């Protein structure tokens, strides 16, 4: 038990400390090479006058705020994971070998997708930095390409789950299990696309960081409950890295997470849900991602088919801004709610 706790908390602490010390160096280069968006957002036609003022103020901030802060998160995760993996190879018969949390059955897929998603997101951010926002935001082919890549990630994950790990059913809370067979593969794809769509929550200073830290911390606890210590350690490392990012990103933000941060975090959540057999609890743990994604979907459908808006502005956190809530108040209330839903999810995983 003590060894397991050390295996979780030591890497988590190292990821946090590394992130804290790495950030000033990273920030220096972010500003030196002006790694922020070079083209301001186009104003939406349906914005309220009150929100337009907020939006314009934010755009001025975006024009001089680096948008690749997610690098701090994934570099911290990469460093910590490889550190313990290399130590386990060097000291094979030593206690260091027991601290390696990179394993075929639990963390190989989430770690691999985390790095791949970070690289893909970084490409997106670099296009923005180089003034190619017309591609990243306005091109249907680019959007379809990203969705196709996420679909491929889901396909490969589903294949690995079914053929390598023997995962072919999902747990129904308080109701046994639901046998899916090969249908588990398309189901993985759908869940991953759904969690990826929640990435639009990255819209206010510190908002996505606090919410995602709660989600990954909850899966660290769930990993402990299910005796999946490698998953618990990996989620702890990601949580530590996010908290290091958040340390410097509490409003006003020094940098934004960007796609290089939000993309790997959202797609990996889906993988963790299947590995811990909590996919039907995921909508509760990640409720704020779900409601954020739904708010935009509902708004689009309502405007297209009924000619009216449900929310003043979508996604939902901007709706609250348009009502007059300061951005920091929206962020803090989302943090509180994210902790509440994470605790509810942990309890459900424990008793169901």
DORODO-396549 format. One record per residue (C-alpha): residue number from 1; residue in one letter; x, y, z. Coordinates in pm, whole numbers, padded with zeros to 5 digits, always signed. Example, Ala and Ser with C-alpha at 12.3 -4.5 7.8 and 13.67 -1.06 7.14 Angstrom:
+-----+--------+--------+--------+--------+
: num : residu :     px :     py :     pz :
+-----+--------+--------+--------+--------+
:   1 :      a : +01230 : -00450 : +00780 :
:   2 :      s : +01367 : -00106 : +00714 :
+-----+--------+--------+--------+--------+
This chain:
+-----+--------+--------+--------+--------+
: num : residu :     px :     py :     pz :
+-----+--------+--------+--------+--------+
:   1 :      x : +00000 : +00000 : +00000 :
:   2 :      x : +00280 : +00242 : +00091 :
:   3 :      x : +00460 : +00159 : -00234 :
:   4 :      x : +00145 : +00231 : -00433 :
:   5 :      x : +00096 : +00566 : -00263 :
:   6 :      x : +00458 : +00661 : -00331 :
:   7 :      x : +00412 : +00548 : -00693 :
:   8 :      x : +00124 : +00794 : -00726 :
:   9 :      x : +00231 : +01093 : -00521 :
:  10 :      x : +00601 : +01106 : -00608 :
:  11 :      x : +00552 : +01137 : -00987 :
:  12 :      x : +00261 : +01377 : -00929 :
:  13 :      x : +00481 : +01600 : -00716 :
:  14 :      x : +00768 : +01584 : -00964 :
:  15 :      x : +00538 : +01679 : -01254 :
:  16 :      x : +00414 : +01980 : -01058 :
:  17 :      x : +00760 : +02093 : -00945 :
:  18 :      x : +00908 : +02043 : -01292 :
:  19 :      x : +00623 : +02244 : -01443 :
:  20 :      x : +00680 : +02527 : -01195 :
:  21 :      x : +01052 : +02548 : -01277 :
:  22 :      x : +01007 : +02488 : -01650 :
:  23 :      x : +00743 : +02758 : -01699 :
:  24 :      x : +00970 : +03067 : -01666 :
:  25 :      x : +01204 : +02926 : -01934 :
:  26 :      x : +00912 : +02836 : -02159 :
:  27 :      x : +00747 : +03173 : -02105 :
:  28 :      x : +01069 : +03350 : -02203 :
:  29 :      x : +01059 : +03182 : -02544 :
:  30 :      x : +00683 : +03226 : -02580 :
:  31 :      x : +00728 : +03601 : -02563 :
:  32 :      x : +01062 : +03613 : -02743 :
:  33 :      x : +00913 : +03449 : -03051 :
:  34 :      x : +00573 : +03620 : -03011 :
:  35 :      x : +00380 : +03294 : -02993 :
:  36 :      x : +00034 : +03445 : -02991 :
:  37 :      x : -00248 : +03459 : -03242 :
:  38 :      x : -00170 : +03700 : -03521 :
:  39 :      x : -00525 : +03753 : -03640 :
:  40 :      x : -00814 : +03862 : -03423 :
:  41 :      x : -01136 : +03672 : -03416 :
:  42 :      x : -01420 : +03777 : -03644 :
:  43 :      x : -01707 : +03920 : -03447 :
:  44 :      x : -02023 : +03712 : -03441 :
:  45 :      x : -02330 : +03876 : -03588 :
:  46 :      x : -02552 : +03774 : -03300 :
:  47 :      x : -02343 : +03912 : -03015 :
:  48 :      x : -02513 : +04130 : -02761 :
:  49 :      x : -02371 : +04481 : -02729 :
:  50 :      x : -02260 : +04406 : -02374 :
:  51 :      x : -02073 : +04097 : -02478 :
:  52 :      x : -01914 : +04270 : -02776 :
:  53 :      x : -01729 : +04499 : -02535 :
:  54 :      x : -01606 : +04199 : -02337 :
:  55 :      x : -01509 : +04022 : -02657 :
:  56 :      x : -01314 : +04317 : -02794 :
:  57 :      x : -01125 : +04354 : -02466 :
:  58 :      x : -01036 : +03985 : -02480 :
:  59 :      x : -00915 : +04014 : -02838 :
:  60 :      x : -00673 : +04289 : -02737 :
:  61 :      x : -00536 : +04055 : -02470 :
:  62 :      x : -00508 : +03768 : -02718 :
:  63 :      x : -00296 : +03988 : -02943 :
:  64 :      x : -00009 : +03978 : -02692 :
:  65 :      x : -00072 : +03661 : -02487 :
:  66 :      x : +00101 : +03335 : -02591 :
:  67 :      x : -00145 : +03065 : -02698 :
:  68 :      x : +00076 : +02757 : -02650 :
:  69 :      x : +00071 : +02725 : -02271 :
:  70 :      x : -00033 : +02361 : -02307 :
:  71 :      x : +00332 : +02288 : -02389 :
:  72 :      x : +00403 : +02325 : -02017 :
:  73 :      x : +00151 : +02051 : -01942 :
:  74 :      x : +00260 : +01790 : -02192 :
:  75 :      x : +00633 : +01853 : -02151 :
:  76 :      x : +00592 : +01803 : -01774 :
:  77 :      x : +00397 : +01480 : -01834 :
:  78 :      x : +00650 : +01360 : -02092 :
:  79 :      x : +00950 : +01439 : -01868 :
:  80 :      x : +00802 : +01271 : -01560 :
:  81 :      x : +00684 : +00960 : -01745 :
:  82 :      x : +01014 : +00906 : -01926 :
:  83 :      x : +01212 : +00979 : -01609 :
:  84 :      x : +01055 : +00692 : -01418 :
:  85 :      x : +01057 : +00465 : -01722 :
:  86 :      x : +01432 : +00520 : -01777 :
:  87 :      x : +01506 : +00478 : -01405 :
:  88 :      x : +01319 : +00146 : -01408 :
:  89 :      x : +01545 : +00027 : -01692 :
:  90 :      x : +01866 : +00142 : -01526 :
:  91 :      x : +01772 : +00007 : -01183 :
:  92 :      x : +01584 : -00307 : -01283 :
:  93 :      x : +01624 : -00480 : -00949 :
:  94 :      x : +01580 : -00168 : -00743 :
:  95 :      x : +01277 : +00005 : -00596 :
:  96 :      x : +01287 : +00248 : -00890 :
:  97 :      x : +01154 : -00030 : -01111 :
:  98 :      x : +00837 : -00041 : -00905 :
:  99 :      x : +00773 : +00329 : -00962 :
: 100 :      x : +00742 : +00299 : -01340 :
: 101 :      x : +00378 : +00356 : -01434 :
: 102 :      x : +00408 : +00316 : -01811 :
: 103 :      x : +00244 : -00022 : -01873 :
: 104 :      x : +00091 : -00201 : -02171 :
: 105 :      x : -00244 : -00275 : -02009 :
: 106 :      x : -00312 : +00057 : -01837 :
: 107 :      x : -00119 : +00360 : -01955 :
: 108 :      x : +00041 : +00287 : -02293 :
: 109 :      x : -00263 : +00403 : -02493 :
: 110 :      x : -00347 : +00716 : -02287 :
: 111 :      x : +00019 : +00825 : -02280 :
: 112 :      x : +00065 : +00768 : -02654 :
: 113 :      x : -00255 : +00953 : -02745 :
: 114 :      x : -00162 : +01230 : -02504 :
: 115 :      x : +00163 : +01297 : -02690 :
: 116 :      x : +00009 : +01257 : -03037 :
: 117 :      x : -00276 : +01489 : -02945 :
: 118 :      x : -00028 : +01745 : -02811 :
: 119 :      x : +00166 : +01745 : -03137 :
: 120 :      x : -00151 : +01775 : -03346 :
: 121 :      x : -00274 : +02058 : -03127 :
: 122 :      x : +00063 : +02232 : -03153 :
: 123 :      x : +00035 : +02229 : -03532 :
: 124 :      x : -00303 : +02401 : -03496 :
: 125 :      x : -00155 : +02665 : -03264 :
: 126 :      x : +00143 : +02727 : -03491 :
: 127 :      x : -00096 : +02796 : -03780 :
: 128 :      x : -00270 : +03053 : -03562 :
: 129 :      x : +00065 : +03207 : -03461 :
: 130 :      x : +00163 : +03239 : -03826 :
: 131 :      x : -00158 : +03418 : -03917 :
: 132 :      x : -00333 : +03119 : -04073 :
: 133 :      x : -00649 : +03144 : -03864 :
: 134 :      x : -00847 : +03141 : -04188 :
: 135 :      x : -00747 : +02775 : -04210 :
: 136 :      x : -00794 : +02673 : -03846 :
: 137 :      x : -01129 : +02848 : -03797 :
: 138 :      x : -01295 : +02896 : -04132 :
: 139 :      x : -01196 : +02594 : -04342 :
: 140 :      x : -01437 : +02302 : -04351 :
: 141 :      x : -01166 : +02072 : -04484 :
: 142 :      x : -00941 : +02149 : -04186 :
: 143 :      x : -01221 : +02085 : -03938 :
: 144 :      x : -01303 : +01757 : -04111 :
: 145 :      x : -00934 : +01664 : -04106 :
: 146 :      x : -00910 : +01716 : -03730 :
: 147 :      x : -01228 : +01519 : -03670 :
: 148 :      x : -01095 : +01242 : -03894 :
: 149 :      x : -00773 : +01225 : -03693 :
: 150 :      x : -00965 : +01211 : -03364 :
: 151 :      x : -01182 : +00938 : -03519 :
: 152 :      x : -00865 : +00749 : -03611 :
: 153 :      x : -00743 : +00784 : -03252 :
: 154 :      x : -01074 : +00640 : -03135 :
: 155 :      x : -01054 : +00356 : -03388 :
: 156 :      x : -00703 : +00258 : -03280 :
: 157 :      x : -00801 : +00282 : -02913 :
: 158 :      x : -01111 : +00068 : -02967 :
: 159 :      x : -00904 : -00188 : -03158 :
: 160 :      x : -00651 : -00204 : -02875 :
: 161 :      x : -00923 : -00236 : -02612 :
: 162 :      x : -01104 : -00518 : -02791 :
: 163 :      x : -00822 : -00723 : -02943 :
: 164 :      x : -00537 : -00657 : -02698 :
: 165 :      x : -00704 : -00595 : -02362 :
: 166 :      x : -01024 : -00795 : -02408 :
: 167 :      x : -01253 : -00503 : -02326 :
: 168 :      x : -01588 : -00571 : -02494 :
: 169 :      x : -01850 : -00452 : -02245 :
: 170 :      x : -01927 : -00144 : -02039 :
: 171 :      x : -02040 : -00121 : -01680 :
: 172 :      x : -02391 : +00010 : -01609 :
: 173 :      x : -02401 : +00172 : -01266 :
: 174 :      x : -02621 : -00037 : -01035 :
: 175 :      x : -02717 : -00256 : -01332 :
: 176 :      x : -02440 : -00501 : -01421 :
: 177 :      x : -02269 : -00479 : -01758 :
: 178 :      x : -02371 : -00426 : -02119 :
: 179 :      x : -02206 : -00658 : -02371 :
: 180 :      x : -02111 : -00473 : -02689 :
: 181 :      x : -01867 : -00707 : -02862 :
: 182 :      x : -01712 : -00542 : -03167 :
: 183 :      x : -01951 : -00249 : -03124 :
: 184 :      x : -01718 : -00133 : -02849 :
: 185 :      x : -01494 : +00010 : -03124 :
: 186 :      x : -01746 : +00256 : -03276 :
: 187 :      x : -01865 : +00336 : -02925 :
: 188 :      x : -01511 : +00438 : -02828 :
: 189 :      x : -01499 : +00662 : -03134 :
: 190 :      x : -01828 : +00833 : -03041 :
: 191 :      x : -01723 : +00890 : -02681 :
: 192 :      x : -01386 : +01029 : -02788 :
: 193 :      x : -01546 : +01269 : -03037 :
: 194 :      x : -01785 : +01377 : -02763 :
: 195 :      x : -01511 : +01444 : -02509 :
: 196 :      x : -01304 : +01622 : -02774 :
: 197 :      x : -01596 : +01856 : -02849 :
: 198 :      x : -01583 : +01969 : -02487 :
: 199 :      x : -01254 : +02142 : -02565 :
: 200 :      x : -01443 : +02464 : -02640 :
: 201 :      x : -01449 : +02519 : -02263 :
: 202 :      x : -01101 : +02668 : -02308 :
: 203 :      x : -01235 : +03022 : -02342 :
: 204 :      x : -01164 : +03208 : -02015 :
: 205 :      x : -00850 : +03259 : -01808 :
: 206 :      x : -00796 : +02948 : -01594 :
: 207 :      x : -01136 : +02796 : -01674 :
: 208 :      x : -01031 : +02480 : -01859 :
: 209 :      x : -00729 : +02423 : -01634 :
: 210 :      x : -00932 : +02411 : -01314 :
: 211 :      x : -01207 : +02196 : -01463 :
: 212 :      x : -00967 : +01945 : -01621 :
: 213 :      x : -00753 : +01925 : -01305 :
: 214 :      x : -01064 : +01809 : -01116 :
: 215 :      x : -01148 : +01552 : -01384 :
: 216 :      x : -00802 : +01397 : -01392 :
: 217 :      x : -00774 : +01403 : -01013 :
: 218 :      x : -01103 : +01211 : -00994 :
: 219 :      x : -00968 : +00946 : -01231 :
: 220 :      x : -00658 : +00917 : -01016 :
: 221 :      x : -00884 : +00832 : -00721 :
: 222 :      x : -01089 : +00594 : -00935 :
: 223 :      x : -00767 : +00422 : -01043 :
: 224 :      x : -00685 : +00365 : -00677 :
: 225 :      x : -01035 : +00231 : -00610 :
: 226 :      x : -01000 : -00019 : -00897 :
: 227 :      x : -00642 : -00107 : -00804 :
: 228 :      x : -00525 : +00037 : -01136 :
: 229 :      x : -00224 : +00203 : -00981 :
: 230 :      x : -00053 : +00287 : -01311 :
: 231 :      x : -00362 : +00478 : -01426 :
: 232 :      x : -00382 : +00650 : -01088 :
: 233 :      x : -00017 : +00756 : -01120 :
: 234 :      x : -00056 : +00875 : -01479 :
: 235 :      x : -00366 : +01080 : -01393 :
: 236 :      x : -00183 : +01219 : -01091 :
: 237 :      x : +00104 : +01329 : -01315 :
: 238 :      x : -00135 : +01499 : -01557 :
: 239 :      x : -00310 : +01669 : -01263 :
: 240 :      x : +00023 : +01792 : -01126 :
: 241 :      x : +00119 : +01929 : -01467 :
: 242 :      x : -00216 : +02108 : -01505 :
: 243 :      x : -00181 : +02261 : -01159 :
: 244 :      x : +00166 : +02390 : -01250 :
: 245 :      x : +00012 : +02546 : -01561 :
: 246 :      x : -00271 : +02689 : -01352 :
: 247 :      x : -00027 : +02840 : -01101 :
: 248 :      x : +00078 : +03088 : -01371 :
: 249 :      x : -00261 : +03106 : -01542 :
: 250 :      x : -00484 : +03223 : -01260 :
: 251 :      x : -00656 : +03536 : -01396 :
: 252 :      x : -00515 : +03738 : -01555 :
: 253 :      x : -00353 : +03466 : -01766 :
: 254 :      x : +00014 : +03485 : -01864 :
: 255 :      x : -00059 : +03246 : -02149 :
: 256 :      x : -00345 : +03038 : -02285 :
: 257 :      x : -00359 : +02660 : -02296 :
: 258 :      x : -00424 : +02644 : -02669 :
: 259 :      x : -00501 : +02336 : -02876 :
: 260 :      x : -00169 : +02179 : -02780 :
: 261 :      x : -00305 : +02151 : -02427 :
: 262 :      x : -00679 : +02112 : -02459 :
: 263 :      x : -00676 : +01852 : -02737 :
: 264 :      x : -00471 : +01577 : -02564 :
: 265 :      x : -00650 : +01633 : -02234 :
: 266 :      x : -00998 : +01594 : -02380 :
: 267 :      x : -00928 : +01288 : -02597 :
: 268 :      x : -00746 : +01105 : -02318 :
: 269 :      x : -01044 : +01143 : -02085 :
: 270 :      x : -01242 : +00909 : -02310 :
: 271 :      x : -00968 : +00647 : -02301 :
: 272 :      x : -00948 : +00661 : -01921 :
: 273 :      x : -01324 : +00612 : -01896 :
: 274 :      x : -01305 : +00282 : -02088 :
: 275 :      x : -00992 : +00161 : -01910 :
: 276 :      x : -01156 : +00216 : -01570 :
: 277 :      x : -01496 : +00088 : -01694 :
: 278 :      x : -01665 : +00413 : -01595 :
: 279 :      x : -01774 : +00537 : -01936 :
: 280 :      x : -02135 : +00590 : -01822 :
: 281 :      x : -02011 : +00788 : -01522 :
: 282 :      x : -01792 : +01007 : -01744 :
: 283 :      x : -02077 : +01248 : -01834 :
: 284 :      x : -02110 : +01324 : -01462 :
: 285 :      x : -01738 : +01361 : -01391 :
: 286 :      x : -01697 : +01575 : -01703 :
: 287 :      x : -02040 : +01737 : -01677 :
: 288 :      x : -01909 : +02087 : -01745 :
: 289 :      x : -01746 : +01970 : -02067 :
: 290 :      x : -02072 : +01802 : -02168 :
: 291 :      x : -02292 : +02103 : -02093 :
: 292 :      x : -02048 : +02337 : -02267 :
: 293 :      x : -02051 : +02127 : -02582 :
: 294 :      x : -02429 : +02086 : -02569 :
: 295 :      x : -02486 : +02460 : -02529 :
: 296 :      x : -02311 : +02529 : -02860 :
: 297 :      x : -02493 : +02243 : -03035 :
: 298 :      x : -02832 : +02358 : -02905 :
: 299 :      x : -02759 : +02716 : -03008 :
: 300 :      x : -02664 : +02615 : -03363 :
: 301 :      x : -02969 : +02392 : -03407 :
: 302 :      x : -03206 : +02650 : -03262 :
: 303 :      x : -03076 : +02928 : -03486 :
: 304 :      x : -03074 : +02711 : -03798 :
: 305 :      x : -03415 : +02549 : -03765 :
: 306 :      x : -03615 : +02790 : -03545 :
: 307 :      x : -03444 : +03122 : -03619 :
: 308 :      x : -03386 : +03215 : -03257 :
: 309 :      x : -03122 : +03179 : -02989 :
: 310 :      x : -03151 : +02986 : -02664 :
: 311 :      x : -02847 : +03152 : -02508 :
: 312 :      x : -02730 : +03508 : -02549 :
: 313 :      x : -02393 : +03377 : -02659 :
: 314 :      x : -02260 : +03022 : -02684 :
: 315 :      x : -02080 : +02835 : -02539 :
: 316 :      x : -02237 : +02860 : -02196 :
: 317 :      x : -01956 : +03037 : -02008 :
: 318 :      x : -01981 : +03329 : -02253 :
: 319 :      x : -02357 : +03338 : -02191 :
: 320 :      x : -02286 : +03406 : -01825 :
: 321 :      x : -02037 : +03676 : -01923 :
: 322 :      x : -02302 : +03843 : -02138 :
: 323 :      x : -02533 : +03846 : -01833 :
: 324 :      x : -02276 : +04062 : -01658 :
: 325 :      x : -02078 : +03806 : -01461 :
: 326 :      x : -01705 : +03896 : -01443 :
: 327 :      x : -01492 : +03629 : -01612 :
: 328 :      x : -01318 : +03542 : -01284 :
: 329 :      x : -01657 : +03476 : -01121 :
: 330 :      x : -01755 : +03239 : -01404 :
: 331 :      x : -01420 : +03063 : -01371 :
: 332 :      x : -01435 : +03021 : -00992 :
: 333 :      x : -01792 : +02892 : -01001 :
: 334 :      x : -01700 : +02644 : -01271 :
: 335 :      x : -01409 : +02527 : -01054 :
: 336 :      x : -01644 : +02473 : -00759 :
: 337 :      x : -01889 : +02279 : -00974 :
: 338 :      x : -01612 : +02070 : -01131 :
: 339 :      x : -01500 : +01956 : -00785 :
: 340 :      x : -01858 : +01870 : -00688 :
: 341 :      x : -01919 : +01662 : -01001 :
: 342 :      x : -01579 : +01493 : -00965 :
: 343 :      x : -01669 : +01388 : -00609 :
: 344 :      x : -02009 : +01260 : -00722 :
: 345 :      x : -01838 : +01058 : -00996 :
: 346 :      x : -01589 : +00907 : -00750 :
: 347 :      x : -01872 : +00808 : -00515 :
: 348 :      x : -02067 : +00646 : -00799 :
: 349 :      x : -01758 : +00455 : -00910 :
: 350 :      x : -01713 : +00339 : -00553 :
: 351 :      x : -02066 : +00218 : -00480 :
: 352 :      x : -02186 : +00100 : -00820 :
+-----+--------+--------+--------+--------+
